[in-house]
Amino acid sequence: MQLKMDVTALNAFLRRDFAQVADMFEVIAAGEETLIRLRIDDSHLRPGGTVSGPSMFALADVGIYLAILSRIGPVALSVTTSATIDFLRKPLAGVDLLARVRVLKLGRNLAVGDCLIFSEGEAEPVARASMTYAIPPAR
């Protein structure tokens, strides 16, 4: 598998095209498995001392999106067309979340990815997501 965007290029893409969230996310690894960090702060927490579901969903969405871009290049108009997330257990509030992402299928028009989300340092996943993205035609 040949990558069109490596870790440096993916992080630069985030800073350039998604500056509003770039400080929250960091690409740690790209390849067969892409690893993304969500830096947890008070804005991600909900009552009860846990990370909110929308924060975990955002990590899965950004993670799968970036894993796809690592393969197709900086196609900013690729969009989510289908998403499913299962919340498996309560994430820890005081640590970052890590997403391990795999691209399951990469076609001309659609890409499918799978994501496992972990509290950093924990072995058991806190959520699992599957998403499909529409890839715009080449111009």
QUICORVEN-V935545 format. One record per backbone hydrogen bond with DSSP energy under -1.0 kcal/mol. NH is the residue of the N-H (numbers start at 1). CO is the residue of the C=O. Records with the same first field share a line. If there is no record, write none. Layout:
# QUICORVEN-V935545
NH = CO, CO
This chain:
# QUICORVEN-V935545
4 = 70
5 = 70
10 = 6
11 = 7
12 = 8
13 = 9
14 = 10
15 = 11
16 = 12
17 = 13
18 = 14
21 = 18
22 = 18
24 = 21
26 = 37
28 = 35
29 = 35
34 = 101
35 = 29
36 = 99
37 = 26
38 = 97
39 = 24
44 = 41
45 = 42
46 = 50
49 = 46
50 = 46
52 = 44
56 = 52
57 = 53
58 = 54
59 = 55
60 = 56
61 = 57
62 = 58
63 = 59
64 = 60
65 = 61
66 = 62
67 = 63
68 = 64
69 = 65
70 = 66
71 = 68
72 = 68
73 = 69
75 = 73
76 = 74
78 = 75
79 = 134
81 = 132
82 = 132
84 = 130
86 = 128
88 = 126
89 = 126
97 = 38
98 = 118
99 = 36
100 = 116
101 = 34
102 = 114
104 = 112
105 = 112
107 = 110
111 = 133
112 = 105
113 = 131
114 = 102
115 = 129
116 = 100
117 = 127
118 = 98
120 = 96
122 = 119
126 = 117
127 = 117
128 = 86
129 = 115
130 = 84
131 = 113
132 = 82
133 = 111
134 = 79
135 = 109
